[in-house]
Amino acid sequence: MQTLDASSIIYAWDNYPNLQFPGLWRWLASQMAQVELTIPAVALAEVVAKTPTCGAWLKAANIQVLQENMQSLQIAANIQTALGVVDGKYGDGVGDKDIRIIAVAKVQTAELLTNEKLQPGKPAKLLNYKIPAVCDLATVNVAHLDFLDYIKRSNQVF
């Protein structure tokens, strides 16, 4: 199962418009119907706020929304500690919502689709790690890929 970060579905919405790529969006809807593609509630709220039409499409497609729970909140707290977040002060990397999305993915053992930039030369400060770098931390260990790689890996033709 994969779960969406807001960045990946907004990337898809902006770069593969439904009118020009209807086959892609039918396939995504089928993935959602099979519960192969989900979204954390935190990410859905971000999508609705930033791109309301995309949020409405996700809701109409009946995407399964993954809720936070005590386990995910504990994992999020552990990630904050590992990154050195003190008193809610983050660096230039992930923020609170990102960490909560990662934690939900971890609880669900879901692969996280995110279009945040990879950081091959990891920043010296953990507070500056973006989602992929946080997912790669040994203590986090959440599989991830970006939307285009997700499409390529599917071998679907649209």
BELRA-V287044 format. One record per backbone hydrogen bond with DSSP energy under -0.5 kcal/mol. NH is the residue of the N-H (numbers start at 0). CO is the residue of the C=O. Records with the same first field share a line. If there is no record, write none. Layout:
BEGIN
NH->CO / CO
END
This chain:
BEGIN
1->35
2->110
3->37
4->112
7->4
8->4
9->5
10->6
11->7
12->8
13->9
14->10
15->11
19->16
20->16
24->20
25->21
26->22
27->23
28->24
29->25
30->26
31->27
32->28
33->29
34->31
35->30
36->30
37->1
38->63
39->3
40->65
43->39
44->40
45->41
46->42
47->43
48->44
49->45
50->46
53->50
54->50
55->51
56->52
57->53
58->54
59->55
60->56
61->58
62->57
63->36
65->38 / 63
66->64
72->68
73->69
74->70
75->71
76->72
77->73
78->74
79->75
80->76
81->77
82->78
83->79 / 80
84->79
85->88
88->85
89->87
90->126
92->126
93->128
98->94
99->95
100->96
101->97
102->98
103->99
104->100
105->101
106->102
107->103
108->104 / 105
109->104
110->0
111->142
112->2 / 110
113->111 / 144
121->119
127->124
128->125
133->129
134->130
135->131
136->132 / 133
139->136
140->136
141->134
144->111
149->145
150->146
151->147
152->148
153->149
154->150 / 151
155->150
END
